[in-house]
Amino acid sequence: MTSSRPFLVRALNEWILENDCTPYIVVDAGVQGVQVPTEHVANGQIVLNISPGAVRGLVIGNSALEFSARFGGVPMQVFIPLQAVVAIYAKENGEGMVFGSEPGSPDPDGTDSTGARPADERPTGRPTLKVVK
């Protein structure tokens, strides 16, 4: 199946705006392909206001989120692969969603989302069973 993240980000953005709140996203700036103002990155993350008054040309596609904005008066084109979006929430009340890893995506500890190690790291030999009571 395709990733649910783009659909959820679009829906939550619309829901937050419909409720007269300000949508903010938390982005993992260390993900490959992220183009954000690095001077505003703290602890590997950046929080961005994506409300219509703060950005121009917001497009939330199936693989990336992009827009243009000014940071300290300097215009910049921002590009964020959607797997880098950690959360989306309303500034006013914190309502929103934090995203975990999706099925099939690698976790930082080297396992996939099922907990299995890559094939080259799996033990070889005969499997054993243990009775658990």
N, C-alpha and C positions, 0 to 999 in steps of 0.2 A: 504494500500500500504506500501511497505518497505520504509525505509528512503532513501532520495536522497543524503544525505551527503556523504556516502562513494564514490559514483559515481562522485560527484562533486569534492571531494578532490583529487581523482585519476586523473581526467581529468585536473584539474587546475595545479596539480603538473607536469604532463606531458607537458602541454602547457608552463609553466614557464621554465622548463628545455629546451624545444625545442627552446625557444627564448633566449637561453644562459644567463639566469638569475638564481638567487639563491632563491629556495623556502623556505620560513619561515612560520611556523605555530604559532598561538597564542593559548595557551591551558589554560582552566580553571582548575587550579590545585586542586580546592576544590571538583571536581566531584569524586564520589566513584570509586575506581579502578585505578585512575591515579597514575602511578609510574614514577616520574621524580625527578631530583636532587633538593631537597627542598631548598638547600642553594642558588639556582638561582631563586626562586619564589619571585616575587614582586607584591604587591597588589592582591594576589590570582591568578596571572597569570604567565606564563612562555612563552618566545618566543624561538623557537627552529629552527635551521637551519637543514633542512632535505635533503640537496643536497647529491648526491652520494659521494662527497669528504669529507663530514662531518659525515656520518653515514654508518653503515654496516648492510646489511640484512633488508633493509626497506621493510615492508609488510603493505600494506593498504588494510585490509580486509573489510568485510561488517559490522563488529561490533567494530573493534579496529585497531589502527595503532601501529606498534611496530618496534623497531630497536635497535641496540647496538651502543654506542658512548662513547667517552671519555670526561669527564668533569674535567678540571684541572688535566689531566693525569690519572684519575681514570676511568677504564672501568665500564659501567653500561648498563643494559638492560632496555630500556624505553618502557612502555606500556601505551597507551592512548586510552580509550574508545572514539569512534568517536563523541559521543554527547558532549565530553569535548573540541573538536576542535572549537574554536571561530572564527578563520579566517585562510586563507592561502593567501599569497601574495608574490610578487617578491621584494626582498630586494632593487634592483637597482632603481625601479620606483614606487613601491607601488601598482602595478596592482594586482588584485586578488579579493577575495570575503570574506565578513563578513557574518557569518551564524546567523540567528535568530532562534527562537524556531520553531519546526516542529509541524504539526497538531497532536494533541493528547498528546504532551509532556507537563508536568506541568511547569508553569511559577513560578518565585520566589514569586509572590504575592499570590499564592495558587489557582489561577484560571487555567483552561486549556487554550489551544490556542484559543478557541472560546469565552473565557471570562466567561464561566459558572463555578460556584462554585461546589465543590464536593457535592454529593447528601445529605450527612449528614449536610451540611451548608445551604441548600436551605430553603427559608421560607416555612412554612406550611400555610394552609388555602386557601381561595378562591382567585383566581387571579383577578386582576382588569385591566380594560382597560382605556385608557385616549385618548381623541380626540386631535390630534395635527393638527393645521392649519397653 
